[in-house]
Amino acid sequence: MKKILSLILKPFRFFKFHHYVTLLALALLGVFNFQTTFNPTIQKIRQEKDIHESFDKWWEEERAQEFRNVGLTPNDTIKKQEFELYRERYQVENPTPVIEDRIEEMKGEFLEWWENQGGKEQYAAEHGSYPTDKQYEAELKKWIYKYTDKFIRYRWAYQPSRGNTESWLTCSLLLPSLWSYIFFVVFFMFALMQLEKRWHAFFVYVYAVVIAIISGFFVDLLVDTSFFWQFATERYMGVSLMLCFLFGANTFDKEKDAIPSYVSKISQFALAGSMAIDWFLNPGIFNAVAVESPIFFALGGLAGYYMPHRADGSAKQKVVVEQRFEETDSPGERTRKMIEDGLQAAKNGENENAARLLRYGLTSLLQEEPVKFMEVKDTVNKVVTSYVEIPSTQWIEWGAAAKQKKIPEAAITLLEKGLAKETDATIIRRAHFDIGELRIQTKSDVNAAMEHLSKVIKENDSDTLAEQAKKLMETGKDILVQMAYAAPKQFKVSN
């Protein structure tokens, strides 16, 4: 249980004040949507309860006695018939609170008034002409809109056929389903926390608000097409397109390694998830939203590619680094202080500051003479296991430096860390070779070394690096044979 709780609470270690404010706002938004969505259903349940309670009271106090007075026994069949009549009378006086059901009732009531209670004649008297079917539909819509405008989930939603463009400002506050809300909370927080590492959080919020507002316009454009016109009378709401924009921004950037590969993959997965929810779980008009989602993902990608990175953090970190140099006496002390501060910043979720300090610190530590082998190994293990985003090329560069300094254990750890993130085929191949060579030299997990070296040969089996890899593999085979013969034999001891 403690482990599960720890996993749940782990992300909160990296929260800042505005993250908690955002979570609070999202929680309030959830309460608001729950209340506006389910309040009619709750009222309906209360209404049903009131029908049964009031009928039982009326039956016991009045109606059953009336049957007895005329010589009839009020049995269950009679009671059931009377209950149905009572329900009909009650519902005439108290219409259903479920909006969709009430709209259907209103259509029937309006048609009855229009055809049999002077509705057509009243329209002709007021407009000077006999109404057509089109005018009947227009009058029906006016009557229904007068009713639905009393409810926030109708008044704030955007309805393309109605053209209530003022609702673009409010429709994003309404979520179409519980699945949409859960998805929004999880992935908006993810997108916010990742994007603010490159942009200022303020710009993330601005983009989110602007895209949420203009998304109604783009939905309107698509619904005007012949394929989606059937959804024009439905209500558009939610923030799917805004989320897809943020996912795109979290996937593309000019600078290599600016976005960790896992962030890019999660964002692409989230795009697919958002489209699936809108296509399969949300009705009607949200099919159009699903179709437009890749467009907004691409727009977000353009914003991510061209939006300059935040500058204030870099300047602040530069001051921090300069202060460290002024506050300490020797280069060795400065180096260790930077590493210590970098690890602490990583624990606090200050990724940019942590990455900068650790890059300075570990680079300096690997350049020291004489090399302190155990200290380097211990520091490398701490840095590798810390939560900090450092480009793959930096890990591999550190690994190469550790190899040159003849610290094989640290070199292997660093190279494997970089290899897990690297995408350049040439760098990957060289890293496989270095890891294999180091493991052969140290006789450390020779089987793993053989796998790394075989990947080098598989990529290209005719160049110099491949020839060296083949020689190392021969050495590795010899080591494995020696280890097999040197393994202690088990003898049975009989009494």
C-alpha positions as CSV (number, residue, x, y, z in Angstrom):
1,M,0.0,0.0,0.0
2,K,2.8,2.4,0.9
3,K,4.5,1.7,-2.5
4,I,1.3,2.4,-4.4
5,L,0.8,5.6,-2.4
6,S,4.4,6.6,-3.1
7,L,3.9,6.2,-6.8
8,I,0.7,8.3,-6.7
9,L,2.4,11.1,-4.8
10,K,5.7,11.0,-6.7
11,P,4.6,13.6,-9.3
12,F,3.6,16.1,-6.6
13,R,7.3,16.4,-5.7
14,F,7.8,18.4,-8.8
15,F,4.7,20.7,-8.4
16,K,5.1,24.4,-8.0
17,F,2.5,26.8,-6.6
18,H,0.8,27.5,-9.9
19,H,0.4,23.7,-10.5
20,Y,-1.6,23.4,-7.3
21,V,-3.7,26.4,-8.3
22,T,-4.3,24.8,-11.7
23,L,-5.3,21.5,-10.1
24,L,-7.7,23.3,-7.8
25,A,-9.3,25.1,-10.8
26,L,-9.6,21.7,-12.6
27,A,-11.3,20.2,-9.5
28,L,-13.8,23.1,-9.4
29,L,-14.4,22.6,-13.1
30,G,-15.1,19.0,-12.4
31,V,-17.6,19.8,-9.7
32,F,-19.3,22.4,-11.9
33,N,-19.7,19.9,-14.8
34,F,-20.9,17.1,-12.5
35,Q,-23.6,19.5,-11.1
36,T,-24.7,20.8,-14.4
37,T,-24.7,17.3,-16.0
38,F,-26.4,15.3,-13.3
39,N,-28.6,17.8,-11.6
40,P,-31.6,17.1,-13.9
41,T,-31.2,13.3,-13.3
42,I,-31.0,13.9,-9.6
43,Q,-34.2,16.0,-9.8
44,K,-35.9,13.2,-11.8
45,I,-35.1,10.7,-9.1
46,R,-36.5,13.0,-6.4
47,Q,-39.6,13.6,-8.6
48,E,-40.1,9.8,-8.8
49,K,-39.7,9.5,-5.1
50,D,-42.2,12.3,-4.5
51,I,-44.8,10.7,-6.9
52,H,-44.7,7.4,-4.9
53,E,-44.8,9.1,-1.5
54,S,-47.6,11.5,-2.3
55,F,-49.6,8.7,-4.0
56,D,-49.2,6.3,-1.1
57,K,-50.4,9.1,1.3
58,W,-53.4,10.0,-1.0
59,W,-54.3,6.3,-1.4
60,E,-54.3,5.5,2.3
61,E,-56.1,8.7,3.4
62,E,-58.6,9.2,0.6
63,R,-58.8,7.1,-2.5
64,A,-58.9,3.6,-1.0
65,Q,-61.8,4.6,1.2
66,E,-63.7,6.0,-1.8
67,F,-63.6,2.5,-3.4
68,R,-64.8,0.9,-0.2
69,N,-67.7,3.5,0.0
70,V,-69.1,2.2,-3.3
71,G,-68.7,-1.5,-2.4
72,L,-65.3,-2.2,-4.1
73,T,-62.3,-3.8,-2.5
74,P,-59.2,-1.7,-3.3
75,N,-56.8,-4.5,-4.4
76,D,-53.4,-4.3,-6.0
77,T,-54.7,-4.2,-9.6
78,I,-56.9,-1.2,-8.8
79,K,-54.1,0.4,-6.9
80,K,-51.7,0.0,-9.9
81,Q,-54.3,1.5,-12.3
82,E,-54.9,4.4,-10.0
83,F,-51.1,5.0,-9.6
84,E,-50.7,5.3,-13.4
85,L,-53.5,7.8,-13.6
86,Y,-52.0,9.7,-10.7
87,R,-48.6,9.8,-12.3
88,E,-50.1,11.2,-15.5
89,R,-51.8,14.0,-13.6
90,Y,-48.7,14.7,-11.6
91,Q,-46.5,14.9,-14.7
92,V,-48.9,17.3,-16.4
93,E,-48.5,19.7,-13.4
94,N,-44.8,18.9,-13.0
95,P,-43.0,18.3,-16.3
96,T,-39.9,16.1,-16.3
97,P,-36.7,17.8,-15.2
98,V,-34.6,15.8,-17.7
99,I,-34.0,18.4,-20.4
100,E,-33.8,16.0,-23.4
101,D,-37.1,14.3,-22.4
102,R,-38.8,17.6,-21.8
103,I,-37.8,18.8,-25.3
104,E,-39.5,15.8,-26.8
105,E,-42.6,16.5,-24.8
106,M,-42.5,20.1,-25.9
107,K,-42.4,19.1,-29.6
108,G,-45.6,17.2,-29.1
109,E,-47.3,20.0,-27.1
110,F,-46.3,22.6,-29.7
111,L,-47.6,20.5,-32.6
112,E,-50.9,20.1,-30.8
113,W,-51.2,23.9,-30.2
114,W,-50.1,24.6,-33.8
115,E,-52.6,22.3,-35.4
116,N,-55.6,22.2,-33.0
117,Q,-55.4,25.2,-30.7
118,G,-55.1,28.1,-33.0
119,G,-51.3,28.3,-33.4
120,K,-51.4,28.7,-37.2
121,E,-54.1,31.3,-37.0
122,Q,-52.2,33.3,-34.4
123,Y,-49.1,33.3,-36.6
124,A,-51.1,34.4,-39.6
125,A,-52.7,37.2,-37.7
126,E,-49.3,38.4,-36.4
127,H,-47.4,38.1,-39.7
128,G,-50.0,38.7,-42.3
129,S,-49.4,35.4,-44.1
130,Y,-50.2,31.7,-43.6
131,P,-47.1,29.8,-42.2
132,T,-45.1,27.3,-44.2
133,D,-43.4,24.2,-42.8
134,K,-40.1,26.1,-42.6
135,Q,-41.7,28.8,-40.5
136,Y,-43.3,26.1,-38.3
137,E,-39.8,24.7,-37.7
138,A,-38.4,28.2,-36.9
139,E,-41.2,28.9,-34.4
140,L,-40.7,25.5,-32.8
141,K,-36.9,26.2,-32.4
142,K,-37.7,29.6,-30.8
143,W,-40.0,28.0,-28.3
144,I,-37.5,25.2,-27.4
145,Y,-34.5,27.7,-27.2
146,K,-36.5,29.8,-24.8
147,Y,-36.7,26.7,-22.5
148,T,-33.1,25.4,-23.0
149,D,-31.5,28.8,-22.5
150,K,-32.4,28.4,-18.8
151,F,-29.8,25.7,-18.5
152,I,-26.0,26.3,-18.6
153,R,-25.1,23.2,-20.5
154,Y,-27.3,24.5,-23.4
155,R,-26.8,28.2,-23.0
156,W,-23.0,28.0,-22.8
157,A,-22.5,25.3,-25.5
158,Y,-22.0,26.3,-29.1
159,Q,-24.6,25.1,-31.6
160,P,-23.5,25.7,-35.2
161,S,-27.1,25.8,-36.7
162,R,-28.0,28.5,-34.2
163,G,-24.9,30.5,-34.8
164,N,-24.5,31.6,-31.1
165,T,-20.8,32.5,-31.6
166,E,-20.7,34.3,-28.2
167,S,-20.7,30.8,-26.7
168,W,-17.1,30.3,-28.1
169,L,-16.1,32.0,-24.9
170,T,-17.8,29.5,-22.6
171,C,-18.2,26.2,-24.5
172,S,-14.7,25.0,-23.4
173,L,-15.8,25.1,-19.7
174,L,-18.3,22.3,-20.4
175,L,-17.0,18.7,-20.8
176,P,-19.0,16.2,-22.8
177,S,-18.4,13.2,-20.7
178,L,-16.6,11.8,-17.6
179,W,-14.0,10.2,-19.8
180,S,-13.2,13.6,-21.4
181,Y,-12.8,15.2,-18.0
182,I,-10.4,12.6,-16.7
183,F,-8.4,12.6,-19.9
184,F,-8.3,16.5,-19.8
185,V,-7.0,16.7,-16.2
186,V,-4.3,14.1,-16.6
187,F,-2.9,15.2,-19.9
188,F,-3.3,19.0,-19.4
189,M,-1.1,18.7,-16.3
190,F,1.4,16.6,-18.2
191,A,1.4,19.0,-21.2
192,L,1.7,22.1,-18.9
193,M,4.6,20.7,-16.8
194,Q,6.5,19.6,-19.9
195,L,6.0,22.7,-22.0
196,E,6.9,25.2,-19.3
197,K,10.4,23.7,-19.3
198,R,10.8,25.3,-22.7
199,W,8.3,28.1,-22.5
200,H,7.2,30.2,-19.6
201,A,4.1,28.8,-17.9
202,F,2.3,32.1,-18.7
203,F,2.5,31.4,-22.4
204,V,1.2,27.8,-22.0
205,Y,-1.9,29.2,-20.3
206,V,-2.3,31.9,-23.0
207,Y,-2.1,29.4,-25.8
208,A,-4.5,27.1,-24.0
209,V,-7.1,29.8,-23.6
210,V,-6.8,31.2,-27.1
211,I,-7.0,27.8,-28.8
212,A,-10.0,26.8,-26.6
213,I,-11.8,29.9,-27.7
214,I,-11.1,29.7,-31.5
215,S,-11.7,26.0,-31.7
216,G,-15.5,26.6,-32.0
217,F,-14.8,28.5,-35.2
218,F,-12.9,25.6,-36.8
219,V,-15.6,23.2,-35.8
220,D,-18.1,25.5,-37.4
221,L,-16.1,25.4,-40.7
222,L,-16.1,21.6,-40.7
223,V,-19.8,21.2,-39.8
224,D,-20.6,23.4,-42.8
225,T,-19.4,20.6,-45.1
226,S,-21.8,18.1,-46.5
227,F,-20.3,15.1,-44.6
228,F,-20.9,16.7,-41.1
229,W,-23.9,19.0,-41.7
230,Q,-26.1,16.5,-39.9
231,F,-24.4,17.5,-36.6
232,A,-25.1,21.2,-37.0
233,T,-28.0,21.1,-34.5
234,E,-25.8,19.5,-31.8
235,R,-23.9,21.1,-29.1
236,Y,-20.1,21.6,-29.2
237,M,-18.2,21.8,-26.0
238,G,-14.9,20.7,-24.4
239,V,-11.1,21.2,-24.9
240,S,-10.1,18.3,-27.1
241,L,-8.6,20.6,-29.9
242,M,-6.7,22.7,-27.3
243,L,-5.2,19.5,-25.8
244,C,-4.2,18.3,-29.3
245,F,-2.4,21.6,-29.9
246,L,-0.4,21.3,-26.7
247,F,0.4,17.7,-27.6
248,G,1.9,18.9,-30.9
249,A,3.9,21.6,-29.1
250,N,5.3,18.8,-26.9
251,T,6.4,16.8,-29.9
252,F,8.4,19.2,-32.1
253,D,11.3,21.6,-31.4
254,K,14.2,23.0,-33.4
255,E,16.8,21.9,-30.9
256,K,17.7,18.2,-30.8
257,D,17.2,16.6,-27.4
258,A,15.1,19.6,-26.2
259,I,12.2,17.2,-25.9
260,P,12.8,13.8,-24.2
261,S,11.7,10.9,-26.4
262,Y,9.3,9.6,-23.8
263,V,7.5,13.0,-23.8
264,S,7.1,12.9,-27.6
265,K,5.8,9.4,-27.5
266,I,3.3,10.1,-24.7
267,S,2.1,13.1,-26.6
268,Q,1.5,11.1,-29.8
269,F,-0.3,8.4,-27.8
270,A,-2.4,11.1,-26.2
271,L,-3.4,12.4,-29.6
272,A,-4.6,9.0,-30.5
273,G,-6.4,8.7,-27.2
274,S,-8.2,12.0,-27.6
275,M,-9.4,11.1,-31.1
276,A,-10.6,7.7,-29.9
277,I,-12.6,9.3,-27.1
278,D,-14.3,11.8,-29.4
279,W,-15.0,9.2,-32.1
280,F,-16.2,6.3,-30.0
281,L,-17.4,7.6,-26.6
282,N,-18.7,11.1,-27.4
283,P,-21.7,11.5,-29.7
284,G,-22.3,13.2,-33.0
285,I,-20.5,16.5,-33.5
286,F,-17.4,15.2,-31.7
287,N,-16.7,13.0,-34.7
288,A,-15.9,16.3,-36.5
289,V,-13.7,17.2,-33.5
290,A,-11.8,13.9,-33.9
291,V,-11.2,14.6,-37.6
292,E,-9.8,18.1,-36.8
293,S,-7.5,16.9,-34.0
294,P,-4.5,16.1,-36.2
295,I,-4.7,19.6,-37.7
296,F,-4.5,21.2,-34.3
297,F,-1.7,18.7,-33.4
298,A,0.2,20.0,-36.5
299,L,-0.5,23.7,-35.5
300,G,0.9,22.9,-32.1
301,G,3.9,21.3,-33.7
302,L,4.6,24.6,-35.6
303,A,4.3,26.6,-32.4
304,G,6.7,24.2,-30.6
305,Y,9.2,24.4,-33.5
306,Y,9.3,28.2,-33.8
307,M,8.5,29.3,-30.2
308,P,11.8,30.5,-28.6
309,H,12.8,28.9,-25.3
310,R,12.4,30.8,-22.1
311,A,15.4,33.1,-21.4
312,D,14.9,34.1,-17.8
313,G,15.8,30.7,-16.4
314,S,19.1,30.6,-18.2
315,A,20.1,34.0,-17.0
316,K,19.2,33.1,-13.4
317,Q,21.1,29.9,-13.6
318,K,24.1,31.6,-15.0
319,V,24.1,33.9,-11.9
320,V,23.8,30.9,-9.7
321,V,26.8,29.2,-11.3
322,E,28.9,32.4,-11.0
323,Q,27.9,32.8,-7.4
324,R,29.1,29.3,-6.7
325,F,32.5,30.2,-8.2
326,E,32.8,33.2,-6.0
327,E,31.7,31.5,-2.8
328,T,34.1,28.6,-2.8
329,D,37.9,28.6,-2.6
330,S,39.3,25.8,-4.8
331,P,38.2,24.3,-8.1
332,G,37.6,20.9,-6.5
333,E,35.2,22.4,-3.9
334,R,33.4,24.3,-6.6
335,T,32.9,21.2,-8.6
336,R,31.5,19.2,-5.7
337,K,29.3,22.0,-4.6
338,M,27.8,22.3,-8.1
339,I,27.1,18.5,-8.2
340,E,25.6,18.6,-4.7
341,D,23.4,21.6,-5.7
342,G,22.4,20.0,-9.0
343,L,21.3,16.7,-7.3
344,Q,19.2,18.8,-4.8
345,A,17.7,20.8,-7.6
346,A,16.7,17.6,-9.3
347,K,15.0,16.4,-6.2
348,N,13.1,19.7,-6.1
349,G,11.9,19.3,-9.7
350,E,14.1,22.2,-10.9
351,N,15.1,20.4,-14.1
352,E,16.8,23.2,-16.0
353,N,18.9,24.4,-13.0
354,A,19.7,20.8,-12.1
355,A,20.8,19.9,-15.7
356,R,23.0,23.0,-15.9
357,L,24.8,22.5,-12.6
358,L,25.3,18.7,-13.1
359,R,26.7,19.3,-16.6
360,Y,29.3,21.7,-15.3
361,G,30.0,19.7,-12.2
362,L,30.4,16.2,-13.7
363,T,32.4,17.5,-16.6
364,S,34.8,19.2,-14.3
365,L,35.0,16.1,-12.0
366,L,36.0,13.9,-15.0
367,Q,38.7,16.3,-15.9
368,E,40.4,16.4,-12.5
369,E,43.9,15.0,-12.1
370,P,44.6,12.7,-10.3
371,V,41.3,10.9,-10.9
372,K,39.4,9.9,-7.8
373,F,38.0,6.6,-9.1
374,M,35.6,5.7,-6.3
375,E,34.2,9.3,-6.0
376,V,33.6,9.4,-9.8
377,K,31.8,6.0,-9.7
378,D,29.7,7.1,-6.7
379,T,28.8,10.5,-8.3
380,V,27.9,8.9,-11.6
381,N,25.5,6.5,-9.9
382,K,23.8,9.4,-8.1
383,V,23.5,11.5,-11.3
384,V,22.2,8.6,-13.4
385,T,19.5,7.7,-10.9
386,S,18.4,11.3,-10.4
387,Y,15.3,12.8,-12.1
388,V,17.0,15.2,-14.5
389,E,16.7,15.5,-18.3
390,I,20.2,15.7,-19.9
391,P,20.7,15.2,-23.7
392,S,21.8,11.7,-24.7
393,T,24.9,13.1,-26.4
394,Q,26.1,14.5,-23.1
395,W,25.8,11.1,-21.3
396,I,27.8,9.5,-24.2
397,E,30.4,12.2,-24.0
398,W,30.8,11.7,-20.3
399,G,31.0,7.9,-20.9
400,A,33.8,8.4,-23.4
401,A,35.7,10.7,-21.0
402,A,35.3,8.1,-18.2
403,K,36.6,5.4,-20.6
404,Q,39.6,7.5,-21.4
405,K,40.3,8.0,-17.7
406,K,40.1,4.2,-17.2
407,I,37.0,4.2,-15.0
408,P,35.2,1.4,-16.8
409,E,32.3,0.9,-14.4
410,A,31.3,4.6,-14.6
411,A,31.9,4.7,-18.4
412,I,29.6,1.7,-18.9
413,T,26.9,3.3,-16.7
414,L,27.1,6.6,-18.6
415,L,27.2,5.1,-22.1
416,E,24.2,2.8,-21.4
417,K,22.2,5.8,-20.1
418,G,23.0,7.8,-23.3
419,L,22.3,4.8,-25.5
420,A,18.8,4.5,-24.1
421,K,17.9,8.0,-25.4
422,E,20.1,8.4,-28.5
423,T,18.6,8.3,-32.0
424,D,21.6,8.9,-34.2
425,A,22.6,5.6,-35.8
426,T,26.4,6.4,-35.9
427,I,26.5,7.5,-32.3
428,I,24.5,4.4,-31.2
429,R,26.9,2.1,-33.0
430,R,29.9,3.6,-31.5
431,A,28.3,3.4,-28.0
432,H,27.5,-0.3,-28.5
433,F,31.2,-0.9,-29.4
434,D,32.6,1.0,-26.4
435,I,30.2,-0.8,-24.0
436,G,31.1,-4.2,-25.5
437,E,34.9,-3.4,-25.4
438,L,34.7,-2.2,-21.7
439,R,32.8,-5.3,-20.6
440,I,35.2,-7.6,-22.4
441,Q,38.2,-5.8,-20.8
442,T,36.7,-6.0,-17.3
443,K,35.0,-9.4,-17.9
444,S,31.8,-7.8,-16.6
445,D,28.7,-9.5,-18.1
446,V,30.5,-10.9,-21.1
447,N,27.2,-12.1,-22.6
448,A,25.9,-8.6,-22.6
449,A,29.1,-7.5,-24.3
450,M,28.6,-10.0,-27.0
451,E,25.1,-8.6,-27.7
452,H,26.5,-5.1,-28.0
453,L,29.3,-6.1,-30.3
454,S,27.0,-8.2,-32.5
455,K,24.9,-5.0,-33.1
456,V,28.0,-3.2,-34.3
457,I,28.7,-5.9,-36.8
458,K,25.0,-6.2,-37.9
459,E,25.0,-2.5,-38.8
460,N,28.1,-2.8,-41.0
461,D,30.3,-5.9,-41.0
462,S,33.1,-4.6,-43.3
463,D,34.6,-1.4,-41.7
464,T,37.4,-1.0,-39.2
465,L,35.0,-0.8,-36.2
466,A,33.4,-4.1,-37.3
467,E,36.8,-5.8,-37.6
468,Q,37.7,-4.7,-34.0
469,A,34.3,-5.9,-32.8
470,K,34.9,-9.3,-34.3
471,K,38.3,-9.6,-32.6
472,L,36.7,-8.6,-29.3
473,M,34.0,-11.2,-29.7
474,E,36.6,-13.9,-30.2
475,T,38.2,-12.7,-27.0
476,G,34.8,-12.8,-25.3
477,K,34.2,-16.4,-26.5
478,D,37.5,-17.4,-25.0
479,I,36.6,-15.7,-21.7
480,L,33.2,-17.5,-21.6
481,V,35.0,-20.9,-22.2
482,Q,37.5,-20.2,-19.4
483,M,34.7,-19.2,-17.1
484,A,32.8,-22.4,-17.9
485,Y,35.8,-24.5,-17.1
486,A,36.7,-22.5,-14.0
487,A,33.2,-22.8,-12.6
488,P,33.2,-24.8,-9.3
489,K,32.0,-28.4,-9.7
490,Q,29.4,-29.9,-7.4
491,F,30.3,-33.3,-5.9
492,K,28.0,-35.7,-4.1
493,V,29.3,-36.6,-0.7
494,S,28.1,-40.0,0.5
495,N,28.3,-41.2,4.0
